[in-house]
Amino acid sequence: MGAAGMSDAGLRLADLLHDGDDRDTVLMVEGRQLSRAELAASADELAAALADRGVGAGQVVASCLPS
């Protein structure tokens, strides 16, 4: 088991977005809490921005995040 009792496989974003109430907190980052609805809106916004740049379904995208 990994952190917070999760399996080493972890959770997929789709699992967080579709399993539960839209008001549930599903992500905490630097003290900020995101609800399921807020996370879904952010994911949709990112998907639209990537699509505008020519990224299509099934293509791999890398992300560099601060540690």
TIRO-2110 file (N, C-alpha, C; in Angstrom, 1 decimal):
// TIRO-2110
0.8, -1.2, 0.0, N, 1, A
0.0, 0.0, 0.0, CA, 1, A
0.9, 1.2, 0.0, C, 1, A
0.4, 2.2, -0.7, N, 2, A
1.1, 3.5, -0.8, CA, 2, A
0.6, 4.5, 0.3, C, 2, A
0.8, 5.8, 0.0, N, 3, A
0.3, 6.8, 0.9, CA, 3, A
-1.2, 6.8, 1.1, C, 3, A
-1.6, 7.1, 2.3, N, 4, A
-3.0, 7.2, 2.7, CA, 4, A
-3.8, 6.0, 2.4, C, 4, A
-3.2, 4.8, 2.5, N, 5, A
-3.8, 3.6, 2.3, CA, 5, A
-4.2, 3.2, 0.8, C, 5, A
-3.7, 4.0, -0.1, N, 6, A
-4.0, 3.7, -1.5, CA, 6, A
-3.1, 2.6, -2.0, C, 6, A
-3.5, 1.8, -2.9, N, 7, A
-2.7, 0.8, -3.5, CA, 7, A
-1.6, 1.5, -4.3, C, 7, A
-0.5, 0.8, -4.6, N, 8, A
0.6, 1.4, -5.4, CA, 8, A
0.2, 1.9, -6.7, C, 8, A
-0.9, 1.3, -7.2, N, 9, A
-1.4, 1.8, -8.5, CA, 9, A
-2.1, 3.2, -8.4, C, 9, A
-2.5, 3.6, -7.2, N, 10, A
-3.0, 4.9, -7.0, CA, 10, A
-4.4, 5.0, -7.6, C, 10, A
-4.9, 6.3, -7.7, N, 11, A
-6.2, 6.6, -8.2, CA, 11, A
-6.0, 7.3, -9.6, C, 11, A
-7.0, 7.0, -10.4, N, 12, A
-7.0, 7.7, -11.7, CA, 12, A
-7.9, 9.0, -11.5, C, 12, A
-7.6, 10.0, -12.3, N, 13, A
-8.4, 11.2, -12.2, CA, 13, A
-9.9, 10.9, -12.5, C, 13, A
-10.2, 10.0, -13.4, N, 14, A
-11.6, 9.7, -13.7, CA, 14, A
-12.3, 9.1, -12.4, C, 14, A
-11.5, 8.4, -11.6, N, 15, A
-12.1, 7.8, -10.4, CA, 15, A
-12.5, 9.0, -9.4, C, 15, A
-11.6, 10.0, -9.3, N, 16, A
-11.9, 11.1, -8.4, CA, 16, A
-13.1, 11.9, -8.9, C, 16, A
-13.2, 12.0, -10.2, N, 17, A
-14.2, 12.9, -10.8, CA, 17, A
-15.6, 12.3, -10.8, C, 17, A
-15.7, 11.0, -10.8, N, 18, A
-17.0, 10.4, -11.0, CA, 18, A
-17.6, 9.6, -9.9, C, 18, A
-16.9, 9.4, -8.8, N, 19, A
-17.3, 8.6, -7.7, CA, 19, A
-17.7, 9.4, -6.5, C, 19, A
-18.9, 10.0, -6.4, N, 20, A
-19.3, 10.7, -5.2, CA, 20, A
-20.0, 12.0, -5.5, C, 20, A
-20.2, 12.8, -4.4, N, 21, A
-20.9, 14.0, -4.5, CA, 21, A
-19.9, 15.1, -5.0, C, 21, A
-20.5, 16.0, -5.9, N, 22, A
-19.7, 17.1, -6.5, CA, 22, A
-19.0, 18.0, -5.5, C, 22, A
-19.6, 18.1, -4.3, N, 23, A
-19.1, 19.0, -3.2, CA, 23, A
-18.0, 18.4, -2.4, C, 23, A
-17.8, 17.0, -2.5, N, 24, A
-16.7, 16.4, -1.8, CA, 24, A
-15.3, 16.9, -2.1, C, 24, A
-14.5, 17.1, -1.1, N, 25, A
-13.1, 17.5, -1.3, CA, 25, A
-12.4, 16.2, -1.8, C, 25, A
-11.7, 16.4, -3.0, N, 26, A
-11.0, 15.2, -3.5, CA, 26, A
-9.5, 15.5, -3.7, C, 26, A
-9.1, 16.7, -3.5, N, 27, A
-7.7, 17.0, -3.7, CA, 27, A
-7.3, 18.2, -2.8, C, 27, A
-6.2, 18.1, -2.1, N, 28, A
-5.7, 19.2, -1.3, CA, 28, A
-4.3, 19.5, -1.7, C, 28, A
-4.0, 20.7, -2.1, N, 29, A
-2.7, 21.2, -2.6, CA, 29, A
-2.3, 22.4, -1.8, C, 29, A
-1.2, 22.4, -1.1, N, 30, A
-0.7, 23.5, -0.3, CA, 30, A
-1.8, 24.3, 0.4, C, 30, A
-2.6, 23.5, 1.1, N, 31, A
-3.7, 24.1, 2.0, CA, 31, A
-5.0, 24.4, 1.2, C, 31, A
-5.0, 24.3, -0.1, N, 32, A
-6.2, 24.6, -0.9, CA, 32, A
-6.9, 23.3, -1.1, C, 32, A
-8.2, 23.3, -0.9, N, 33, A
-9.1, 22.2, -1.1, CA, 33, A
-9.8, 22.3, -2.4, C, 33, A
-9.9, 21.3, -3.2, N, 34, A
-10.6, 21.3, -4.5, CA, 34, A
-11.8, 20.3, -4.3, C, 34, A
-13.0, 20.7, -4.7, N, 35, A
-14.1, 19.8, -4.7, CA, 35, A
-14.1, 19.0, -6.0, C, 35, A
-14.9, 18.0, -6.1, N, 36, A
-15.0, 17.2, -7.3, CA, 36, A
-15.3, 18.0, -8.5, C, 36, A
-16.3, 19.0, -8.3, N, 37, A
-16.7, 19.8, -9.4, CA, 37, A
-15.6, 20.8, -9.8, C, 37, A
-14.8, 21.3, -8.8, N, 38, A
-13.7, 22.2, -9.2, CA, 38, A
-12.6, 21.5, -9.9, C, 38, A
-12.3, 20.2, -9.5, N, 39, A
-11.3, 19.4, -10.2, CA, 39, A
-11.7, 19.1, -11.6, C, 39, A
-13.0, 18.8, -11.7, N, 40, A
-13.5, 18.4, -13.1, CA, 40, A
-13.5, 19.7, -14.0, C, 40, A
-13.8, 20.8, -13.5, N, 41, A
-13.7, 22.1, -14.3, CA, 41, A
-12.3, 22.4, -14.7, C, 41, A
-11.3, 22.2, -13.8, N, 42, A
-9.9, 22.4, -14.1, CA, 42, A
-9.4, 21.4, -15.1, C, 42, A
-9.8, 20.1, -15.0, N, 43, A
-9.4, 19.1, -16.0, CA, 43, A
-10.0, 19.4, -17.4, C, 43, A
-11.3, 19.9, -17.4, N, 44, A
-11.9, 20.3, -18.7, CA, 44, A
-11.2, 21.5, -19.3, C, 44, A
-10.8, 22.4, -18.5, N, 45, A
-10.1, 23.6, -19.0, CA, 45, A
-8.7, 23.2, -19.5, C, 45, A
-8.0, 22.3, -18.8, N, 46, A
-6.7, 21.8, -19.3, CA, 46, A
-6.9, 21.1, -20.6, C, 46, A
-7.9, 20.2, -20.7, N, 47, A
-8.2, 19.4, -21.9, CA, 47, A
-8.5, 20.3, -23.1, C, 47, A
-9.2, 21.4, -22.9, N, 48, A
-9.5, 22.3, -23.9, CA, 48, A
-8.3, 23.1, -24.4, C, 48, A
-7.4, 23.5, -23.5, N, 49, A
-6.2, 24.2, -23.8, CA, 49, A
-5.3, 23.2, -24.6, C, 49, A
-5.2, 22.0, -24.2, N, 50, A
-4.4, 21.0, -25.0, CA, 50, A
-4.9, 20.8, -26.4, C, 50, A
-6.3, 20.6, -26.5, N, 51, A
-6.9, 20.4, -27.8, CA, 51, A
-6.7, 21.6, -28.7, C, 51, A
-6.7, 22.8, -28.1, N, 52, A
-6.4, 24.0, -28.9, CA, 52, A
-5.0, 24.0, -29.5, C, 52, A
-4.1, 23.3, -28.9, N, 53, A
-2.7, 23.2, -29.3, CA, 53, A
-2.5, 21.9, -30.1, C, 53, A
-3.5, 21.2, -30.5, N, 54, A
-3.4, 20.1, -31.4, CA, 54, A
-3.2, 18.7, -30.7, C, 54, A
-3.3, 18.7, -29.4, N, 55, A
-3.2, 17.4, -28.7, CA, 55, A
-4.6, 16.7, -28.8, C, 55, A
-4.5, 15.4, -29.2, N, 56, A
-5.7, 14.7, -29.4, CA, 56, A
-5.9, 13.5, -28.4, C, 56, A
-7.0, 12.9, -28.4, N, 57, A
-7.3, 11.8, -27.5, CA, 57, A
-6.3, 10.7, -27.7, C, 57, A
-5.8, 10.1, -26.6, N, 58, A
-4.8, 9.0, -26.7, CA, 58, A
-3.4, 9.5, -26.8, C, 58, A
-3.1, 10.7, -27.0, N, 59, A
-1.7, 11.2, -27.0, CA, 59, A
-1.2, 11.4, -25.6, C, 59, A
0.1, 11.2, -25.5, N, 60, A
0.8, 11.3, -24.2, CA, 60, A
1.2, 12.8, -24.0, C, 60, A
1.0, 13.3, -22.8, N, 61, A
1.4, 14.7, -22.5, CA, 61, A
2.2, 14.6, -21.2, C, 61, A
3.4, 15.3, -21.2, N, 62, A
4.2, 15.3, -20.0, CA, 62, A
3.9, 16.6, -19.2, C, 62, A
4.1, 16.6, -17.9, N, 63, A
3.8, 17.7, -17.1, CA, 63, A
5.0, 17.9, -16.1, C, 63, A
5.5, 19.0, -15.9, N, 64, A
6.6, 19.3, -15.0, CA, 64, A
6.0, 20.2, -13.9, C, 64, A
6.0, 19.6, -12.7, N, 65, A
5.4, 20.3, -11.5, CA, 65, A
6.5, 20.6, -10.5, C, 65, A
6.4, 21.7, -9.8, N, 66, A
7.4, 22.0, -8.7, CA, 66, A
7.3, 20.9, -7.6, C, 66, A
8.4, 20.7, -7.0, N, 67, A
8.5, 19.7, -5.9, CA, 67, A
8.1, 20.4, -4.6, C, 67, A
END
